[in-house]
Amino acid sequence: MCLAVPGRVLEIEERDATRMAKVDFGGVVKDVCLEYVPDMQVGDYAIVHVGFALQRLDEESAKQTLELFENLGVLEEEFGDAWGKAARDAGAERPAGTGRPPTGGVEKEARP
């Protein structure tokens, strides 16, 4: 499933003549293109879809949406560890050496 997820801008830089940001999605940090919303600033929240910030969002709405997505399990589906989720869904323990064990909640690492 692909979602438009709210995230908080942590830092902004020019990269190859493109305005880019590090954006925090409830603990998962990803690179996001800011070309569609050039007035975004550090600390702002944006709705992000497939690596592009689409619009600014107020902090309260962003936090409510992230909480709702987490409760529905869609943050783990979108950002969580696919191998760990597959193992848990199959009722198996994660094999040694394949990363962190399941936490029972949203894992805070991005998929490759």
N, C-alpha and C positions, 0 to 999 in steps of 0.2 A: 504494500500500500504506500502511496506517496502522499504526504501531508504537507500543507503549508503550516510550519511550526514557528511560534514566536521564540525569539532569542534576543539576548542582550549584547550589544556591541561592546567588546572589550578593548579593541585597538583598531586603528585604521592606518592603512598605508597605500601608497601608489605602487603598483606592481605591473610592469610592462604597459604603462600608460592607462592602467585600469585601477579604479578605486576599489580596494579590497578591505575586508575586515575579518578579524577573529571574532566569532560570535559564540556565546555560551548558551546552550540549549539545556538548561537544568543540570549542568555538570559535564555535558559533552561539548567540546569546543571544535568548531569547524571553520574553514575559510569560506567567506561569502562575498559575492560580488555586490557592490553598492551602486552600480551604474544607473539603475532604475530609480534610486532615491539618493541623489547626490548630496542632499543636505543632512544626511544622517550624521550624528555625532557620537562620540564615545559615551556610553551610558544609556543611549536610546534603545528602545525595543523595536524590532522589526518582524514582520511576517516574512518567512523565508521558505521558498519552494525551489527544489533542485539546485541549491547553491546560489540563488539570486534573492536579494532582499526586494520585496514587492511594495511594501508600504510600512509606515511608522505605526506603532501601536503603543498605547499608554501602558504603564507598568502594571497597574491593577488588572487590566484585561489580559495582559501577557501571563501573569502569574496564575490567574484563574484558569486560563486555557491550558497551561502546562500541567497544573494540578489535575484537571479533568482528563487530559491525555494520559497522564501517569496512572490514574485510577482505572482507566479503560485498558491499560496495557499497551497502548499504541506507541508510547515512547520507546519501550523496549523493542517492539517490532521494528520501529524506524531506526533506532540508534543502538540497540543492544547487541550483544554478542550472539550472532546467529548459531555458532557451534554449541554454545552453552544452552541456548533456548531449545535447539533440536534435541540435545541430550536430555534436558528436563522433560520435554514433551514425550520422549520415548521412555521416561521413567528410569533413565540411566544416570549414573554419576559421570561427571566430566572426566575424561581420561587424563592421567598425570601428564604434565608438561604441555597442556593445551591452553593455559591461561588460568585466570582466577576461577575458583569454584562458584557455583550459583549463590546469589545473595538473598534470594527470595523477593527482591524488589527490582527496580530498574538498575541495570548495570551501567556504570558511568564510563564506558569506553565506546569509541566509534568503530563501526565496521570498516574494514579496509576498502 
